[in-house]
């Protein structure tokens, strides 16, 4: 019974959409290794992918109090702040750390939000990401999420297709990430998920 084994099982259960079972495993992992930032992220991941952004924010803030500047906790915080409409908080955090591996201008994002709300913010984020030199493969996930939220589904799907082709690690979460919900029901999205080969989300 190792913390890592419970954490890995939790991640697998997340990909199956079995969030309550995943939460139990993540909490078992944390009980065995309460001081590990990685292990503590397990509970945050469950809440994020289950569509519970407030709970994910709380857990990520706890991780960053344990390890200031923890980048993965920051990434999930940015995603959750944007989901909650807290774009000023997201922009402030983007000023402090890379966003999914990309150095973005949080000040410009905040000004875009103040000028034109959610849409201006998202379009500014896309523009900055497009101008970033050599974005990592995982950045395709961030592009896809922004385009899905903007209703530009073909562009979102282009990035998901690229992500799967490049075998980016986050591909296993494409079927269950709540930020991609606008793509559900599209034949091309279903085909991309099938290519991933991850477990299909299960009804519970």
N, C-alpha and C positions, 0 to 999 in steps of 0.2 A: 504494500500500500504506500506508494510514493506520491508526493504532491504532483510531480510531473505527470505521472500516469493518469491521475484524476483530471489534470488540466487538459491533457491531450484528449481524453474521453469527452470532456466538456466541449471542446472545439468540434469534435466529430458530431456530437449531438446537436450543436448549433447548426451545422450544415444540414442536418435532417429536419430542422425546424422544431425539435423537441426541447423547447426552451426551459421548461420547468425541470426536466431531468438534467439538462446542461447546468442549470443553476445549482442543483444539488451537488453535482460533481465539482463545480468551481468552488463551492463553499467547503467541500471536503478537502480540496487542495489547499485552500487558504488556511484551514485549521491545522494542517500539517506543516505549513511553511508560511507563517503570517508576516514575515519580514521581507519576503521576496516581492519586488515590484512586478516582475513578470507574472508570478502566481496570482497576485492581487488583481492584475488586469483581467483575469478570467471572468470575474463577476461583472466587470464593466462591459466586456465583450458580449456577454449574454444579454444584458439589459439593452445594449445598443442594437443588436440584431433583432431582438424581440420588439423593438419599437417603443422602448421606455426611456426616452432621452433624459428625463429628469433624474431617474435613478442612475443612468450611466454617468451623468455629470457628477453626481455625488461621489461615485466610486472613483472616477478619474481624478477628482480633486484630492481624494484621500491618497491615491498613488503618488500624485505630485507633491503632497506634503511629506510623504515618505522619501521620495527621490525628486527633488526640484528639477524642473526642466525635462522630465521624462517625456520623450518625443511621441511615443505611441499613445500615451494618455492624452497628450496635447492634440494629436490627430483626431482621436475620438471626441474630445471636447469641442474641437472646431466643428466637426460634423453635427454634433448634438446642438451646439449653439445655433447653427444655421437652421436646423430643423425646428428649433423653438422660436425662430425669428429674432434671436439675440445676435444680430449681425455686428453690433458694436463690440460685443465681447469676443466674437470670432475674429474680427479684424485686429483687436488688441492682442490676441494670442498669436495671430499670424505675424505680427511685428516682432514677436519674441523667438519664433522658431520656424523651421521649414514646414511647409504644408504639404504632406504626402511627398516629401523629398524635394520640394520646389521652394526656392526663396522668393516670396511674394512681398509686395508693398502693401502692408496693412493700412497705412495712412491713406493711400489712394482708394482702397476698398471701403474704408469708413466714409470718405468723402462721396464716393459713388452712392453708398447707401443713403446718406443724408440728402443727396440730390434727387434720387429716383427710387428709393426703396429697394425691395428684394430683387427686382429684375435688373436694375442698374448694377447692384452689387454682384450678382451672378455673372453678368456680361463682362464686368471689369475683371472678375476672377478668371474667366475663360480667356480674355485677352492677355492677361499677364501670364497665364500658363502657356499659351501659344507662343509667347515671346521668350519663354525660358529656354536656355541652352540645354540640349540633350536631356529632356525629361526622362526619368526612369520608367520602365514598363508599367510599374504600379500606378503611375500618374494617369494612365488611361482610365482607371477607376474614378478618379476625381473629375476628369473631363466628362465621363459618362453620367455621373451624378448631376453635374451642373446642367448638362444638355437635357437630361430627363426632366429636371425641375423647370426648365425653360420651355418644355414641350417640343423640343427639336429632337425627335426620337431617332431619326435616321443617323444623325451625328452621334447620338449616345450609343447606338448600336454599332456604329463603325469603331468606336473606341473599345467597346466590349469585345468585339471581334479581334481587334488588335491585341488586346490584353490576353485573350485565350491563346492566340497564335504564338505570342511571346512567352507563354506559360508563366505568367506573373502569379505569384503566390496567392494573392487575394482572389483569384478566380473561383476558388471553392465556395466563396460567399455570395456569388452573383445571384443565386437563386433565392436568397433569403434576406439580402440587404434591403431594409425598408425604404431607403432612398431611391431604389430602382422600381418601386411599386408602379409608377406611371407606365412602365414598359410591360407589365403583366398582361397577358392575353395576346401579345403580338407574336406572330408565327416566327419571325426572325429571332426574337428574344428566346423563345422556346428552343429553337435550333441551336443557339449559342450555348444555352444551359446544357443541352444534351451532349454537346462536344466536350464540355468540362468533365463529364463522367462522375461528378460528385453525387452523393445520395440525393434523391428527390425529397423535398420537404414532406414530412408525414403529418397527417391530420391527427390531433390528439384530443 
